[in-house]
Amino acid sequence: MKKGKQNLPVHATTPAIPEHVSVAMAEIAENMQKGLLALAVGAGLQFDADLDGGRRDGVGRAKGPP
């Protein structure tokens, strides 16, 4: 097998993907992070409602005595 340009070194500072793809991936990651936060908050609120026995109104205030 001939040795030629097949084994060129890759520099860690040189991106392997175009810049516009990198920017799009960063935006997707940011949106995913916001979605995961919303999911976690929703799950926490549901868990709190389950512990409370559903004694809260739609805004999160307690309805009254247990």
Distance bins in CASP14 RR format, pairs under 12 A and 6 or more apart:
PFRMAT RR
TARGET T0000
AUTHOR 0000-0000-0000
RMODE 2
METHOD distances of the structure
MODEL  1
1 7 0 0 0 0 0 1 0 0 0 0 0
8 14 0 0 0 0 0 1 0 0 0 0 0
10 16 1 0 0 1 0 0 0 0 0 0 0
15 21 0 0 0 0 1 0 0 0 0 0 0
15 22 1 0 0 1 0 0 0 0 0 0 0
15 23 0 0 0 0 0 1 0 0 0 0 0
15 25 0 0 0 0 0 1 0 0 0 0 0
16 22 0 0 0 0 1 0 0 0 0 0 0
17 23 0 0 0 0 0 1 0 0 0 0 0
17 24 0 0 0 0 1 0 0 0 0 0 0
17 25 1 0 0 1 0 0 0 0 0 0 0
17 26 0 0 0 0 0 1 0 0 0 0 0
18 24 0 0 0 0 1 0 0 0 0 0 0
18 25 0 0 0 0 0 1 0 0 0 0 0
19 25 0 0 0 0 0 1 0 0 0 0 0
19 26 0 0 0 0 0 1 0 0 0 0 0
20 26 0 0 0 0 0 1 0 0 0 0 0
20 27 0 0 0 0 0 1 0 0 0 0 0
21 27 0 0 0 0 0 1 0 0 0 0 0
21 28 0 0 0 0 0 1 0 0 0 0 0
22 28 0 0 0 0 0 1 0 0 0 0 0
22 29 0 0 0 0 0 1 0 0 0 0 0
23 29 0 0 0 0 0 1 0 0 0 0 0
23 30 0 0 0 0 0 1 0 0 0 0 0
24 30 0 0 0 0 0 1 0 0 0 0 0
24 31 0 0 0 0 0 1 0 0 0 0 0
25 31 0 0 0 0 0 1 0 0 0 0 0
25 32 0 0 0 0 0 1 0 0 0 0 0
26 32 0 0 0 0 0 1 0 0 0 0 0
26 33 0 0 0 0 0 1 0 0 0 0 0
27 33 0 0 0 0 0 1 0 0 0 0 0
27 34 0 0 0 0 0 1 0 0 0 0 0
28 34 0 0 0 0 0 1 0 0 0 0 0
28 35 0 0 0 0 0 1 0 0 0 0 0
29 35 0 0 0 0 0 1 0 0 0 0 0
29 36 0 0 0 0 0 1 0 0 0 0 0
30 36 0 0 0 0 0 1 0 0 0 0 0
30 37 0 0 0 0 0 1 0 0 0 0 0
31 37 0 0 0 0 0 1 0 0 0 0 0
31 38 0 0 0 0 0 1 0 0 0 0 0
32 38 0 0 0 0 0 1 0 0 0 0 0
32 39 0 0 0 0 0 1 0 0 0 0 0
33 39 0 0 0 0 0 1 0 0 0 0 0
33 40 0 0 0 0 0 1 0 0 0 0 0
34 40 0 0 0 0 0 1 0 0 0 0 0
34 41 0 0 0 0 0 1 0 0 0 0 0
35 41 0 0 0 0 1 0 0 0 0 0 0
35 42 0 0 0 0 0 1 0 0 0 0 0
35 43 0 0 0 0 0 1 0 0 0 0 0
36 42 0 0 0 0 0 1 0 0 0 0 0
36 43 0 0 0 0 0 1 0 0 0 0 0
37 43 0 0 0 0 0 1 0 0 0 0 0
37 44 0 0 0 0 0 1 0 0 0 0 0
38 44 0 0 0 0 0 1 0 0 0 0 0
38 45 0 0 0 0 0 1 0 0 0 0 0
39 45 0 0 0 0 0 1 0 0 0 0 0
39 46 0 0 0 0 0 1 0 0 0 0 0
40 46 0 0 0 0 0 1 0 0 0 0 0
40 47 0 0 0 0 0 1 0 0 0 0 0
41 47 0 0 0 0 0 1 0 0 0 0 0
41 48 0 0 0 0 0 1 0 0 0 0 0
42 48 0 0 0 0 1 0 0 0 0 0 0
42 49 0 0 0 0 1 0 0 0 0 0 0
42 50 0 0 0 0 0 1 0 0 0 0 0
43 49 0 0 0 0 0 1 0 0 0 0 0
43 50 0 0 0 0 0 1 0 0 0 0 0
44 50 0 0 0 0 1 0 0 0 0 0 0
44 51 0 0 0 0 1 0 0 0 0 0 0
44 52 0 0 0 0 0 1 0 0 0 0 0
45 51 0 0 0 0 0 1 0 0 0 0 0
45 52 0 0 0 0 0 1 0 0 0 0 0
45 54 0 0 0 0 0 1 0 0 0 0 0
45 56 0 0 0 0 1 0 0 0 0 0 0
45 58 0 0 0 0 0 1 0 0 0 0 0
45 59 0 0 0 0 0 1 0 0 0 0 0
45 60 0 0 0 0 1 0 0 0 0 0 0
46 52 0 0 0 0 0 1 0 0 0 0 0
46 53 0 0 0 0 0 1 0 0 0 0 0
46 54 0 0 0 0 0 1 0 0 0 0 0
46 56 0 0 0 0 0 1 0 0 0 0 0
47 53 0 0 0 0 0 1 0 0 0 0 0
47 54 0 0 0 0 0 1 0 0 0 0 0
48 54 0 0 0 0 1 0 0 0 0 0 0
48 55 0 0 0 0 0 1 0 0 0 0 0
48 56 0 0 0 0 1 0 0 0 0 0 0
48 60 0 0 0 0 1 0 0 0 0 0 0
48 62 0 0 0 0 0 1 0 0 0 0 0
49 55 0 0 0 0 1 0 0 0 0 0 0
49 56 1 0 0 1 0 0 0 0 0 0 0
49 57 0 0 0 0 0 1 0 0 0 0 0
49 58 0 0 0 0 1 0 0 0 0 0 0
49 60 0 0 0 0 1 0 0 0 0 0 0
49 62 0 0 0 0 0 1 0 0 0 0 0
49 63 0 0 0 0 0 1 0 0 0 0 0
50 56 0 0 0 0 0 1 0 0 0 0 0
51 66 0 0 0 0 0 1 0 0 0 0 0
52 60 0 0 0 0 1 0 0 0 0 0 0
52 61 0 0 0 0 0 1 0 0 0 0 0
52 62 1 0 0 1 0 0 0 0 0 0 0
52 63 0 0 0 0 1 0 0 0 0 0 0
52 64 0 0 0 0 0 1 0 0 0 0 0
52 66 0 0 0 0 1 0 0 0 0 0 0
53 62 0 0 0 0 0 1 0 0 0 0 0
53 63 0 0 0 0 0 1 0 0 0 0 0
53 64 0 0 0 0 0 1 0 0 0 0 0
53 66 0 0 0 0 1 0 0 0 0 0 0
54 60 0 0 0 0 1 0 0 0 0 0 0
54 61 0 0 0 0 0 1 0 0 0 0 0
54 62 0 0 0 0 1 0 0 0 0 0 0
54 63 0 0 0 0 1 0 0 0 0 0 0
54 64 0 0 0 0 0 1 0 0 0 0 0
54 66 0 0 0 0 0 1 0 0 0 0 0
55 61 0 0 0 0 1 0 0 0 0 0 0
55 62 1 0 0 1 0 0 0 0 0 0 0
55 63 1 0 1 0 0 0 0 0 0 0 0
55 64 1 0 0 1 0 0 0 0 0 0 0
55 65 0 0 0 0 1 0 0 0 0 0 0
55 66 1 0 0 1 0 0 0 0 0 0 0
56 62 1 0 1 0 0 0 0 0 0 0 0
56 63 1 0 0 1 0 0 0 0 0 0 0
56 64 0 0 0 0 1 0 0 0 0 0 0
56 66 0 0 0 0 0 1 0 0 0 0 0
57 63 1 0 1 0 0 0 0 0 0 0 0
57 64 0 0 0 0 1 0 0 0 0 0 0
END
